[in-house]
Amino acid sequence: MKEVRIRFVDPEKSTIHRIRNFGEDIWRSFREEKRVTINLEEIDRAQDQIAYLAHGAFLRRSLTEVHRLLKVHFMENEVVIETCSR
């Protein structure tokens, strides 16, 4: 499994409400996907980052969806995305 962390680096632009709305959209996109583990309760408590786990083979596809949703929420220039093995 790979962990994906989406960190929001500009607290003035990336308000908690915008971060959580974005996170809920990610959760909706992945909730039926067996190759992703994402926790809605963690998203509802998010302050400055959203994290999820993805199987290695699905990592690239999940990141494509994350970038798509960042564009939908006009947040693509507000994040740093990090991945690491778990």
C-alpha positions as a printed NumPy array, in Angstrom:
array([[  0.   ,   0.   ,   0.   ],
       [  1.095,   3.552,  -0.721],
       [  0.072,   6.459,   1.463],
       [ -0.917,   9.666,  -0.314],
       [ -0.843,  12.908,   1.665],
       [ -2.361,  16.027,   0.169],
       [ -1.056,  18.966,   2.2  ],
       [ -2.611,  22.397,   1.808],
       [  0.171,  24.947,   2.131],
       [ -1.702,  28.267,   2.067],
       [ -4.062,  28.564,   5.062],
       [ -5.49 ,  31.85 ,   3.793],
       [ -6.694,  30.286,   0.538],
       [ -7.271,  26.724,   1.738],
       [ -9.821,  27.209,   4.47 ],
       [-10.942,  24.253,   6.55 ],
       [-14.315,  24.223,   4.792],
       [-12.732,  24.113,   1.32 ],
       [-10.339,  21.351,   2.424],
       [-13.158,  19.257,   3.881],
       [-15.402,  19.774,   0.823],
       [-12.543,  18.644,  -1.401],
       [-11.898,  15.657,   0.882],
       [-15.554,  14.622,   0.779],
       [-15.412,  14.632,  -3.024],
       [-12.329,  12.398,  -2.923],
       [-14.132,  10.088,  -0.506],
       [-17.166,   9.912,  -2.836],
       [-14.878,   9.074,  -5.758],
       [-13.109,   6.254,  -3.895],
       [-15.696,   4.882,  -1.448],
       [-16.613,   1.917,  -3.679],
       [-13.029,   1.3  ,  -4.82 ],
       [-11.548,  -1.725,  -3.041],
       [ -7.975,  -0.63 ,  -3.877],
       [ -8.285,   2.569,  -1.811],
       [ -8.719,   3.055,   1.921],
       [-10.027,   6.481,   2.859],
       [-11.646,   7.535,   6.115],
       [-14.53 ,  10.027,   6.066],
       [-14.184,  10.698,   9.804],
       [-10.576,  11.819,   9.287],
       [-11.677,  14.068,   6.446],
       [-14.333,  15.637,   8.666],
       [-11.566,  16.524,  11.167],
       [ -9.036,  17.679,   8.549],
       [ -7.204,  20.925,   9.245],
       [ -4.493,  21.133,   6.583],
       [ -4.183,  17.74 ,   4.897],
       [ -6.099,  14.783,   3.486],
       [ -4.588,  11.288,   3.398],
       [ -5.56 ,   7.928,   1.957],
       [ -3.998,   4.547,   1.163],
       [ -3.906,   3.085,  -2.349],
       [ -2.633,  -0.201,  -3.718],
       [  0.522,   0.409,  -5.739],
       [ -1.065,  -0.582,  -9.035],
       [ -3.906,   1.906,  -8.482],
       [ -1.733,   4.805,  -7.272],
       [ -1.373,   6.576, -10.62 ],
       [ -5.097,   6.373, -11.365],
       [ -5.978,   7.689,  -7.893],
       [ -3.614,  10.639,  -8.336],
       [ -5.241,  11.443, -11.663],
       [ -8.586,  11.669,  -9.874],
       [ -7.064,  13.834,  -7.112],
       [ -5.691,  16.284,  -9.703],
       [ -9.054,  16.369, -11.489],
       [-10.834,  17.23 ,  -8.24 ],
       [ -8.225,  19.835,  -7.324],
       [ -9.032,  21.578, -10.612],
       [-12.779,  21.331,  -9.961],
       [-12.254,  23.008,  -6.563],
       [ -9.742,  25.562,  -7.975],
       [ -7.116,  24.296,  -5.511],
       [ -4.405,  22.904,  -7.803],
       [ -1.879,  25.568,  -6.765],
       [ -2.541,  25.204,  -3.032],
       [ -1.215,  21.684,  -2.397],
       [  1.841,  19.528,  -2.085],
       [  1.197,  15.84 ,  -2.745],
       [  3.48 ,  13.288,  -1.124],
       [  3.468,   9.516,  -1.483],
       [  5.282,   6.929,   0.616],
       [  5.19 ,   3.173,   1.135],
       [  3.369,   1.765,   4.117]])
